[in-house]
C-alpha cells in the first residue's frame, strides 16, 4: 500500500480539530452532543483518508456505480442535501421561536403601558 501525503496530513489536521473541540467543550462553549458529533466526524474523515480505496470502492458497490470517484461525489452531494434539509427546518423552528418571543414582548410591553 502506497502512502500518499494526504493520508498523513488529514489525520493530523483531524487531530487538531478534535483537540479544538475538546477545548471548546471543557470551556463550556459547546455541548456534549456537539463534541461527540464533531469527534465522530473527524474520526470518520481520518479513517476515510487512511483507507480511501477501500471505502470509495465499498460505496460504489453499495450504490451500484461503476466509478468509485463518482460514487464519492454522489454520496457527498447526498450528505450535503441532507444537511441543507436539516438546516432549513432548524431555521424555520428558530424563526417561529423568534416570532413568538417578539409577540410575547410586545404584549408584555402593551400590558405594562396600560397599567401605568
PyMOL commands that place a pseudoatom at each C-alpha (Angstrom):
pseudoatom trace, name=CA, resn=UNK, resi=1, chain=A, elem=C, hetatm=0, pos=[0.000, 0.000, 0.000]
pseudoatom trace, name=CA, resn=UNK, resi=2, chain=A, elem=C, hetatm=0, pos=[1.447, 3.322, -1.109]
pseudoatom trace, name=CA, resn=UNK, resi=3, chain=A, elem=C, hetatm=0, pos=[1.135, 6.093, 1.460]
pseudoatom trace, name=CA, resn=UNK, resi=4, chain=A, elem=C, hetatm=0, pos=[0.237, 9.463, -0.031]
pseudoatom trace, name=CA, resn=UNK, resi=5, chain=A, elem=C, hetatm=0, pos=[0.727, 12.874, 1.523]
pseudoatom trace, name=CA, resn=UNK, resi=6, chain=A, elem=C, hetatm=0, pos=[-2.967, 13.463, 2.303]
pseudoatom trace, name=CA, resn=UNK, resi=7, chain=A, elem=C, hetatm=0, pos=[-3.042, 10.178, 4.245]
pseudoatom trace, name=CA, resn=UNK, resi=8, chain=A, elem=C, hetatm=0, pos=[-0.646, 11.793, 6.700]
pseudoatom trace, name=CA, resn=UNK, resi=9, chain=A, elem=C, hetatm=0, pos=[-1.916, 15.383, 6.657]
pseudoatom trace, name=CA, resn=UNK, resi=10, chain=A, elem=C, hetatm=0, pos=[-5.649, 14.705, 7.041]
pseudoatom trace, name=CA, resn=UNK, resi=11, chain=A, elem=C, hetatm=0, pos=[-5.358, 12.668, 10.285]
pseudoatom trace, name=CA, resn=UNK, resi=12, chain=A, elem=C, hetatm=0, pos=[-3.007, 15.306, 11.735]
pseudoatom trace, name=CA, resn=UNK, resi=13, chain=A, elem=C, hetatm=0, pos=[-5.473, 18.084, 10.873]
pseudoatom trace, name=CA, resn=UNK, resi=14, chain=A, elem=C, hetatm=0, pos=[-8.331, 15.985, 12.226]
pseudoatom trace, name=CA, resn=UNK, resi=15, chain=A, elem=C, hetatm=0, pos=[-6.439, 15.542, 15.494]
pseudoatom trace, name=CA, resn=UNK, resi=16, chain=A, elem=C, hetatm=0, pos=[-6.030, 19.318, 15.744]
pseudoatom trace, name=CA, resn=UNK, resi=17, chain=A, elem=C, hetatm=0, pos=[-9.763, 19.803, 15.175]
pseudoatom trace, name=CA, resn=UNK, resi=18, chain=A, elem=C, hetatm=0, pos=[-10.568, 17.194, 17.837]
pseudoatom trace, name=CA, resn=UNK, resi=19, chain=A, elem=C, hetatm=0, pos=[-8.298, 18.990, 20.300]
pseudoatom trace, name=CA, resn=UNK, resi=20, chain=A, elem=C, hetatm=0, pos=[-10.079, 22.244, 19.442]
pseudoatom trace, name=CA, resn=UNK, resi=21, chain=A, elem=C, hetatm=0, pos=[-13.484, 20.597, 20.012]
pseudoatom trace, name=CA, resn=UNK, resi=22, chain=A, elem=C, hetatm=0, pos=[-12.395, 19.187, 23.386]
pseudoatom trace, name=CA, resn=UNK, resi=23, chain=A, elem=C, hetatm=0, pos=[-11.132, 22.610, 24.466]
pseudoatom trace, name=CA, resn=UNK, resi=24, chain=A, elem=C, hetatm=0, pos=[-14.434, 24.228, 23.445]
pseudoatom trace, name=CA, resn=UNK, resi=25, chain=A, elem=C, hetatm=0, pos=[-16.325, 21.621, 25.446]
pseudoatom trace, name=CA, resn=UNK, resi=26, chain=A, elem=C, hetatm=0, pos=[-14.071, 21.985, 28.501]
pseudoatom trace, name=CA, resn=UNK, resi=27, chain=A, elem=C, hetatm=0, pos=[-14.621, 25.761, 28.496]
pseudoatom trace, name=CA, resn=UNK, resi=28, chain=A, elem=C, hetatm=0, pos=[-18.425, 25.212, 28.242]
pseudoatom trace, name=CA, resn=UNK, resi=29, chain=A, elem=C, hetatm=0, pos=[-18.680, 26.761, 24.775]
pseudoatom trace, name=CA, resn=UNK, resi=30, chain=A, elem=C, hetatm=0, pos=[-20.243, 23.627, 23.267]
pseudoatom trace, name=CA, resn=UNK, resi=31, chain=A, elem=C, hetatm=0, pos=[-22.394, 20.721, 24.370]
pseudoatom trace, name=CA, resn=UNK, resi=32, chain=A, elem=C, hetatm=0, pos=[-21.519, 17.058, 24.732]
pseudoatom trace, name=CA, resn=UNK, resi=33, chain=A, elem=C, hetatm=0, pos=[-23.666, 16.372, 21.668]
pseudoatom trace, name=CA, resn=UNK, resi=34, chain=A, elem=C, hetatm=0, pos=[-21.559, 18.752, 19.579]
pseudoatom trace, name=CA, resn=UNK, resi=35, chain=A, elem=C, hetatm=0, pos=[-18.379, 17.206, 20.953]
pseudoatom trace, name=CA, resn=UNK, resi=36, chain=A, elem=C, hetatm=0, pos=[-19.412, 13.636, 20.173]
pseudoatom trace, name=CA, resn=UNK, resi=37, chain=A, elem=C, hetatm=0, pos=[-20.717, 14.565, 16.732]
pseudoatom trace, name=CA, resn=UNK, resi=38, chain=A, elem=C, hetatm=0, pos=[-17.566, 16.522, 15.870]
pseudoatom trace, name=CA, resn=UNK, resi=39, chain=A, elem=C, hetatm=0, pos=[-15.161, 13.868, 17.153]
pseudoatom trace, name=CA, resn=UNK, resi=40, chain=A, elem=C, hetatm=0, pos=[-17.090, 11.160, 15.300]
pseudoatom trace, name=CA, resn=UNK, resi=41, chain=A, elem=C, hetatm=0, pos=[-16.962, 13.192, 12.087]
pseudoatom trace, name=CA, resn=UNK, resi=42, chain=A, elem=C, hetatm=0, pos=[-13.210, 13.793, 12.298]
pseudoatom trace, name=CA, resn=UNK, resi=43, chain=A, elem=C, hetatm=0, pos=[-12.518, 10.148, 13.151]
pseudoatom trace, name=CA, resn=UNK, resi=44, chain=A, elem=C, hetatm=0, pos=[-14.546, 9.124, 10.099]
pseudoatom trace, name=CA, resn=UNK, resi=45, chain=A, elem=C, hetatm=0, pos=[-12.657, 11.602, 7.902]
pseudoatom trace, name=CA, resn=UNK, resi=46, chain=A, elem=C, hetatm=0, pos=[-9.345, 10.264, 9.221]
pseudoatom trace, name=CA, resn=UNK, resi=47, chain=A, elem=C, hetatm=0, pos=[-10.287, 6.645, 8.585]
pseudoatom trace, name=CA, resn=UNK, resi=48, chain=A, elem=C, hetatm=0, pos=[-11.524, 7.542, 5.111]
pseudoatom trace, name=CA, resn=UNK, resi=49, chain=A, elem=C, hetatm=0, pos=[-8.229, 9.350, 4.395]
pseudoatom trace, name=CA, resn=UNK, resi=50, chain=A, elem=C, hetatm=0, pos=[-6.136, 6.430, 5.608]
pseudoatom trace, name=CA, resn=UNK, resi=51, chain=A, elem=C, hetatm=0, pos=[-8.083, 3.817, 3.589]
pseudoatom trace, name=CA, resn=UNK, resi=52, chain=A, elem=C, hetatm=0, pos=[-9.553, 5.802, 0.650]
pseudoatom trace, name=CA, resn=UNK, resi=53, chain=A, elem=C, hetatm=0, pos=[-9.673, 2.998, -1.914]
pseudoatom trace, name=CA, resn=UNK, resi=54, chain=A, elem=C, hetatm=0, pos=[-11.472, 0.568, 0.378]
pseudoatom trace, name=CA, resn=UNK, resi=55, chain=A, elem=C, hetatm=0, pos=[-14.251, 2.989, 1.283]
pseudoatom trace, name=CA, resn=UNK, resi=56, chain=A, elem=C, hetatm=0, pos=[-14.699, 4.506, -2.164]
pseudoatom trace, name=CA, resn=UNK, resi=57, chain=A, elem=C, hetatm=0, pos=[-14.984, 1.031, -3.716]
pseudoatom trace, name=CA, resn=UNK, resi=58, chain=A, elem=C, hetatm=0, pos=[-17.389, -0.040, -0.959]
pseudoatom trace, name=CA, resn=UNK, resi=59, chain=A, elem=C, hetatm=0, pos=[-19.640, 2.980, -1.572]
pseudoatom trace, name=CA, resn=UNK, resi=60, chain=A, elem=C, hetatm=0, pos=[-19.503, 2.328, -5.333]
pseudoatom trace, name=CA, resn=UNK, resi=61, chain=A, elem=C, hetatm=0, pos=[-20.580, -1.289, -4.816]
pseudoatom trace, name=CA, resn=UNK, resi=62, chain=A, elem=C, hetatm=0, pos=[-23.394, -0.361, -2.441]
pseudoatom trace, name=CA, resn=UNK, resi=63, chain=A, elem=C, hetatm=0, pos=[-24.898, 2.208, -4.829]
pseudoatom trace, name=CA, resn=UNK, resi=64, chain=A, elem=C, hetatm=0, pos=[-24.111, 0.247, -7.990]
pseudoatom trace, name=CA, resn=UNK, resi=65, chain=A, elem=C, hetatm=0, pos=[-21.922, 2.927, -9.530]
pseudoatom trace, name=CA, resn=UNK, resi=66, chain=A, elem=C, hetatm=0, pos=[-19.007, 1.801, -11.711]
pseudoatom trace, name=CA, resn=UNK, resi=67, chain=A, elem=C, hetatm=0, pos=[-16.526, 4.527, -10.806]
pseudoatom trace, name=CA, resn=UNK, resi=68, chain=A, elem=C, hetatm=0, pos=[-15.507, 4.906, -7.188]
pseudoatom trace, name=CA, resn=UNK, resi=69, chain=A, elem=C, hetatm=0, pos=[-14.845, 8.659, -7.678]
pseudoatom trace, name=CA, resn=UNK, resi=70, chain=A, elem=C, hetatm=0, pos=[-18.381, 9.199, -8.983]
pseudoatom trace, name=CA, resn=UNK, resi=71, chain=A, elem=C, hetatm=0, pos=[-19.717, 7.225, -6.041]
pseudoatom trace, name=CA, resn=UNK, resi=72, chain=A, elem=C, hetatm=0, pos=[-17.914, 9.511, -3.592]
pseudoatom trace, name=CA, resn=UNK, resi=73, chain=A, elem=C, hetatm=0, pos=[-19.206, 12.621, -5.377]
pseudoatom trace, name=CA, resn=UNK, resi=74, chain=A, elem=C, hetatm=0, pos=[-22.824, 11.379, -5.365]
pseudoatom trace, name=CA, resn=UNK, resi=75, chain=A, elem=C, hetatm=0, pos=[-22.526, 10.268, -1.746]
pseudoatom trace, name=CA, resn=UNK, resi=76, chain=A, elem=C, hetatm=0, pos=[-21.199, 13.683, -0.671]
pseudoatom trace, name=CA, resn=UNK, resi=77, chain=A, elem=C, hetatm=0, pos=[-23.903, 15.501, -2.634]
pseudoatom trace, name=CA, resn=UNK, resi=78, chain=A, elem=C, hetatm=0, pos=[-26.488, 13.355, -0.849]
pseudoatom trace, name=CA, resn=UNK, resi=79, chain=A, elem=C, hetatm=0, pos=[-24.998, 14.231, 2.534]
pseudoatom trace, name=CA, resn=UNK, resi=80, chain=A, elem=C, hetatm=0, pos=[-24.990, 17.930, 1.631]
pseudoatom trace, name=CA, resn=UNK, resi=81, chain=A, elem=C, hetatm=0, pos=[-28.664, 17.810, 0.628]
pseudoatom trace, name=CA, resn=UNK, resi=82, chain=A, elem=C, hetatm=0, pos=[-29.493, 16.111, 3.921]
pseudoatom trace, name=CA, resn=UNK, resi=83, chain=A, elem=C, hetatm=0, pos=[-27.602, 18.760, 5.911]
pseudoatom trace, name=CA, resn=UNK, resi=84, chain=A, elem=C, hetatm=0, pos=[-29.308, 21.591, 3.999]
pseudoatom trace, name=CA, resn=UNK, resi=85, chain=A, elem=C, hetatm=0, pos=[-32.686, 19.939, 4.610]
pseudoatom trace, name=CA, resn=UNK, resi=86, chain=A, elem=C, hetatm=0, pos=[-31.996, 19.716, 8.362]
pseudoatom trace, name=CA, resn=UNK, resi=87, chain=A, elem=C, hetatm=0, pos=[-30.743, 23.303, 8.494]
pseudoatom trace, name=CA, resn=UNK, resi=88, chain=A, elem=C, hetatm=0, pos=[-33.861, 24.553, 6.694]
pseudoatom trace, name=CA, resn=UNK, resi=89, chain=A, elem=C, hetatm=0, pos=[-36.113, 23.075, 9.365]
pseudoatom trace, name=CA, resn=UNK, resi=90, chain=A, elem=C, hetatm=0, pos=[-33.869, 24.349, 12.151]
pseudoatom trace, name=CA, resn=UNK, resi=91, chain=A, elem=C, hetatm=0, pos=[-34.102, 27.866, 10.687]
pseudoatom trace, name=CA, resn=UNK, resi=92, chain=A, elem=C, hetatm=0, pos=[-37.895, 27.580, 10.419]
pseudoatom trace, name=CA, resn=UNK, resi=93, chain=A, elem=C, hetatm=0, pos=[-38.077, 26.475, 14.053]
pseudoatom trace, name=CA, resn=UNK, resi=94, chain=A, elem=C, hetatm=0, pos=[-35.830, 29.351, 15.136]
pseudoatom trace, name=CA, resn=UNK, resi=95, chain=A, elem=C, hetatm=0, pos=[-37.893, 31.825, 13.106]
pseudoatom trace, name=CA, resn=UNK, resi=96, chain=A, elem=C, hetatm=0, pos=[-41.074, 30.647, 14.855]
pseudoatom trace, name=CA, resn=UNK, resi=97, chain=A, elem=C, hetatm=0, pos=[-39.390, 30.938, 18.255]
pseudoatom trace, name=CA, resn=UNK, resi=98, chain=A, elem=C, hetatm=0, pos=[-38.274, 34.499, 17.491]
pseudoatom trace, name=CA, resn=UNK, resi=99, chain=A, elem=C, hetatm=0, pos=[-41.774, 35.414, 16.301]
pseudoatom trace, name=CA, resn=UNK, resi=100, chain=A, elem=C, hetatm=0, pos=[-43.312, 34.005, 19.487]
pseudoatom trace, name=CA, resn=UNK, resi=101, chain=A, elem=C, hetatm=0, pos=[-40.771, 35.873, 21.615]
pseudoatom trace, name=CA, resn=UNK, resi=102, chain=A, elem=C, hetatm=0, pos=[-41.427, 39.181, 19.851]
pseudoatom trace, name=CA, resn=UNK, resi=103, chain=A, elem=C, hetatm=0, pos=[-45.187, 38.709, 20.306]
pseudoatom trace, name=CA, resn=UNK, resi=104, chain=A, elem=C, hetatm=0, pos=[-44.713, 37.955, 23.993]
pseudoatom trace, name=CA, resn=UNK, resi=105, chain=A, elem=C, hetatm=0, pos=[-42.519, 41.032, 24.496]
pseudoatom trace, name=CA, resn=UNK, resi=106, chain=A, elem=C, hetatm=0, pos=[-44.975, 43.233, 22.567]
pseudoatom trace, name=CA, resn=UNK, resi=107, chain=A, elem=C, hetatm=0, pos=[-47.922, 42.000, 24.621]
pseudoatom trace, name=CA, resn=UNK, resi=108, chain=A, elem=C, hetatm=0, pos=[-45.989, 42.434, 27.871]
pseudoatom trace, name=CA, resn=UNK, resi=109, chain=A, elem=C, hetatm=0, pos=[-44.965, 45.986, 26.924]
pseudoatom trace, name=CA, resn=UNK, resi=110, chain=A, elem=C, hetatm=0, pos=[-48.550, 46.813, 25.963]
pseudoatom trace, name=CA, resn=UNK, resi=111, chain=A, elem=C, hetatm=0, pos=[-49.853, 45.439, 29.271]
pseudoatom trace, name=CA, resn=UNK, resi=112, chain=A, elem=C, hetatm=0, pos=[-47.266, 47.431, 31.239]
pseudoatom trace, name=CA, resn=UNK, resi=113, chain=A, elem=C, hetatm=0, pos=[-48.114, 50.599, 29.304]
pseudoatom trace, name=CA, resn=UNK, resi=114, chain=A, elem=C, hetatm=0, pos=[-51.829, 50.225, 30.137]
pseudoatom trace, name=CA, resn=UNK, resi=115, chain=A, elem=C, hetatm=0, pos=[-51.065, 49.662, 33.832]
pseudoatom trace, name=CA, resn=UNK, resi=116, chain=A, elem=C, hetatm=0, pos=[-49.035, 52.845, 34.186]
for i in range(1, 116): cmd.bond("trace and resi %d" % i, "trace and resi %d" % (i + 1))
show_as sticks, trace
zoom trace
